[in-house]
């Protein structure tokens, strides 16, 4: 047994309190609490670039089945989770698909050919003592320093061990160690080329108004990263003003970057919610030797911590994460339920970034105009079917093209989840 795995087990046993053993005490059985859910996803993304870069577009149909067993009865419950996914490419030829673009399907780096379909799956075993769960196998973490990317046709996954403890009301503690990453566009369990990543942290809800979380990660031979979040909601009559702070501190290892570069990036968003309306003003700041780098896969120059591991206010198509970049956001969201259209919502945002250090200049600029219309069917045979229509117009100054590229993006996602049992 590895020292990391042993440490996780000790942590779980130490945090499990018999006085708060309701979680496992309420176990109904392996079969009795089992569930099988399926998600059918039809997804299309198109990017029309404006500064000489090749346009990209892909369209595919995917199906993801998720099985989650209950826990056996007794002091320590045992269960199994598993998933299977398949996707077929409907369009994306003529050089518009593959890595460096949308990345629905794997592109052979030698021939440039893109796969026509994609099949993958995985499973994990889980043990529960009190309100603490230890899981080993193919997992899909949802953490600010290791968040599996589900923003494409199929999600990615990581192989390793993770423990989650909820022994104290309002407090969740998490620790994990992973040694393989399965790319969202490839079938191999180790297709991401990840050496290893360790994560640890927790979140605590002090009361209905205030919550906080702290996490840290260590990607072997790549970087060490810390994350902090503070969220506070101030009631104002029947309305609410919410302040949300997110911040990352990153230092690259010498094996990955001889200069051991550092980056700090943070955002502060204030959202005023009144009835069905929400107005947000946000500021984001990046500083240090380099910009914030994240996601993708290590053998292609990326980090290996999940393509969605950037929980910042100004993250849309662009993440406004360039070196020394400062960005402002103004956005508006509305829920049409109060107007007789339950399930229909709309969001529009404008973000402007400046002071980007792109090597040739320290005054690079970018701006994005974002729209998203979403509708979820409320009842009937198609209940829970969700349609998302998203469009972004991104413009980057010519002197910042080494950092980003101008373009127009369209995303159309149709998700239909349903329960088999």
N, C-alpha and C positions, 0 to 999 in steps of 0.2 A: 504494500500500500504506500502511495506517495505521501510525503510529508504534508503537501497542500491538502490532499483529500482527508488525511487524518485530522488536520487542523479544522477543516470544515465540520467534520463529524463531532469533534469535541465542542465546537462552538454551538452546534445544534443541541447537543445534549445538555450543555450548560444553560442554554436559554430556555429550555423546555421546563415550564413550571407546572407541577402536578395540580397546583391550586387553580390554574387556568386551563385545565385539560379538556375544555368543552369541545374543541375541534375534533380530536380523535375519539372522544367519548361519545360523540353523536354519529359516529360512522355507521352506516346502514349496510355496508357490504360491497364487495368488489363489483358485482353485477347490478345490485339495486341502485347504486348511485352513478352508473355508467351513462355516458352520453356520446352520441355520434352526430356531428354537425358537418354540413357541406356548404362550401361557398363556391358559387359559380361566378367567375369574373370575366367580363369582356372589357378589354382595355385598349385604348389608342392614345398614343402620344406623338405629336409632330412638332419638330423644331425647324423653323425657317431662319437660318442665320444670315446676318447682314454684313459681315466683315470678312468675306472670303472663305469662311469655314464651310465644309460640306453639310448640306441639310440632312436631317435625320428624321426618320419616322418608322414606327412599328405598330402593328395591330395584332392582337392575339386573343385567344379564348383559353381560359384556364379553369381548372376544377381542383379544389383543395378540400380534402376530407380530414377532419380532426376527431380522433377518438380519445376520450378521457374516462378512465375507469373510476369507480369509487375506491375506497380503502377497505381492506379487510378489517374485521373487528378484532379488538384486543388492544393491549398497551401500545404496540407499534403496528400501525396500519401499513399495508403494502398495496401498491397500485401500479398501473401502467398507463402511459400516454403514448399516442402514436399519430402520425400524420402521413398522408400520401397525396401527391400533387401531380397533375399532368396539364400540359399546355401545348397548344398547336398554333403555329404561326399562320395568320391569315393574310398578312401583307408586310412589307418591309424589305423588299428586294431593291435592285438597282443601286446598290451601294449605300442605302440609307439606314441599314440596321447594324447591330453589333456593338462591340465595346467602343467606348468613347462617345457613344450616343445615348440611345434609350436603354439598351441592355436588357431587353426582354429575353433574348436567346443568345447562346454562346456563339462567338465568331472565332473561327480558326485563325490564329495570328499569322500563319504561313500562307494559306490559300485565300483568306478573306471570306470564305464561305460561312454562311450563317445556318445554324441548325433549323430544321423545319418543325421540330417538336422538342419537348422537354419533359422528362419524368423523374421524380425524386420522392424520397420518403425518409422516415426516421422514426425512432421510438425511444422512450426513456422509461426507466423504472423509478418509482417514487416511494419514499418511506415517510410516514407521519407519526410524530410523537407529540402529544398535546397539540399546540398550534404551530409547530415547526415542521417544515417539509424539506426533506433532502431528496434531490432528483439527480439522476445520472443518465446521460445519453444525449440524444439530439434535442436540443432545447432552443427556444426562441425568446431570449431575454428582452425585457422592455425597460431598460435603464438608461439614464442620460449619458452614461459612459460606455454602454454596450447595448445599443438598440437595434434589433434585427430590422433590416430594411424590408418593409412591406408596401412600398410606394410604387412597385412595378407589378408585373403580372403574377409572379409567384414570390413568396418571401424567402429570405435566406435563413439559415439556421447555424447553430454552433454546437459542437460536441464537447461535453465536459460535465462538470459537477457544479450544482448550485444549491444553496440552502437559503430558505426564506423563513423568517421567524416573526410571528405576530403574537408573542406571549403577553405583551403589555398593550392595553387598549390605546390605540392611536399611534403606536410605534411599530414600524416594520424595519427589520434588519435583513440585509442581503449580503451574501458573499459567494463568490464563484471562481472557478478556474477552468479554462477552456483551452483545448489543444488543436482544434480543427474548425474551419469555417467553410460552409457550403454556400457558394455564390448563388444569388437569386436566379442567375441565367445559366447555371451549369448543373450537371447531374452529380458530380463527384462530391463526396462528403468532405473532402479536404481540398476542394477546388480553389479556395481562397488563399492557399499558401500561408496560413497563419501558423507561426511557431507556438504562440501561447499568449493568453491574456488572463490576468487576475483582476477581479473587481471586488469591491467591498463598500458598504455604505448603508444608509438608512434614511427614513423619513419619519417625521413626527408631527402629528396634528395637535397643537397645544389646545385649541378650542375651535369653535366654528369660524372664527375670524382669521386665525394665524396658524400657518404651517411652515415647515422648513425641511430641507433635505440636504445631505452631504454624501458625496460618492467619490471614489478614487479608483483609478485603473492603472495597470502596468502591462503594456504590450511589449512582450519580450523582444529585445534588441531594436525597439522602435521608439517608445516614448513612455512617459509617466504623466498622468493627467488627474486633476482634481476638479470637482464641480460643486457649486453651492446654489441653492434656491431658497428664496424667502417669498412668501405669498401672504398678503394681508388684505382683508376685505373690510371696508368701512361702510356700515349701513347709513344711508342718508334718506330719512323718511322711508318711503316704500321702494327706494332705489338703492344702488350700491356702487361704491367706488373701490376698485381692486388694484392693488399695486403688486406687480410680479417682477422679481429680480432673478436673473439667471447669469451665472458666471463660470468660466472655465480658465484654468491655469494649466499650461502644457509645457513640458520640457522634453526635447528629443534626446534619445540616447546617442552616444558617440558612434555606435555601430551603424546607425541610420543617418546621422548628420554629424560630420566631423566638428562642426561648430557648436554642437549641443544647443541649438537655437531654442528660444523660449517665445511663448505667445500668451497673452492675456486678452480675453474677450468677455464682455459682459453686456447685458441689456436690461433696461428698466422700462416696463410698460405700465401705463395707467389706463384702466378701462372703466368708463362710466356706463352702467347698465340701467336703463329706464324702460320698463315695460318690455316690448319686443325689440327694442333698439339697444345697440352697444357701440360706443365710440371709444377708439383707442388711440393714444399718443405714446410713441415709444422712441427711445434713444438707445443706440448700440455703439460700442467702442471697442476697437481692436488695437492692441499695442504689442510691442516686442520686436524680436529679430525677424520674424516671419508672420504670415497670416495663419489663421486657424485651419488646420488640415484634418480631414476625417474620412472615415468610411472606405469604400472600394475594397481593394484586396492587395495584400502586401506584395505579391509577385508581379504586380503591375504598377508599383510605385505608390500605392496607397497605404493605409494605416491598419486595416483589419479589425476595426472596432464597430462595424455596422454602418451602413450608409445613411442612417437616420440619427446618428449620435451627435446632433447639434440642436439642443433645445434652447433656442434663442428667439427673441421677439421678431427680428427682421429676417426670418428664414422663409423664403417663398421659392421662386425659381432660383434666383440668386440668394446666397446666404449672407451677402454683405460682410464677408469675413476676410477681406484683403488686408495686407500689411498696413497698419496704421489707419485703417478705414474708420470713418465716423459716419453714422447713418441715422436718419430720422424717418419715422413712419407715422402716417395718419390713416386710420382705417375705420370702416363702418360696417356693421353687421345687423341684419334684421331677420327675425323669425316671423313668418307670415301666419302662424297659427291663430293669432288674435284677429287676423283679418279674414278668417274663414278658410285658410289654406293650410291645415296642419301637415307637417312634414316638409314644407317648403321653406328654404332659407337662402340668404344671399349675403355675400361678403365682398367688399371692394377695399383695396388698399393701395396706397402710393408710398413708395420708399425711395429716398434719395441718399446716396452715399458719396462721400468726398474724401480728399486727402489720401487717396490710395497710392502707396509706394509700389510701383510696378517695375522698378529697376531703372527705367529711362526717365521717370518722373516721380514726383512726390505729391502731385496734385491731380491724380486720376479721379474720374467721376463715373458713377453709374446711377441709373434710376430705373425703377420697375413699377408698372401699373398692372395690378393683379385683380382678377375677377373670378368668383366661383359661385355658381348656382347649384344647389343641391336639393333633391327631392327624395323622400322616403315614403313608399306606399304604406298607408296606415292600416288597411284591412283588406280582406278578400283573398283570392288565391295567390296573389303576388305580394302579400304582406311582407314588409321589411325589405323589398327590393329597393335599392338605392341607386340613384343616378346622379353623378357629379360631372358638371361641365365647368372646366377651368381654362382660363386664358390669361397669359402674361405677355406684356410687351416690355422687353428689357433693352435699354440703350446704354452703351459703354463708350466713354470717350476714346478716341483713337490712341492716345498715349497710355491707356490702361489695358490694351488688348492682350498684353502678356499675362494679365490676371483673369480677364473674362471676355466674353464675346457678345455683341448685340444680337438680338433675334426676337422672334415671336414664337410663343409656345402655346399649343392647344392640347388639353388632356380631356379625354372622355372615358369615364369609368362607369360600368354598370355592374353592380354587385348584387347577387341574389343569394342570401344565406337562408338555409332552412335546416330544421332538425329532423333527423331520421328516427332517433329515439332518445 
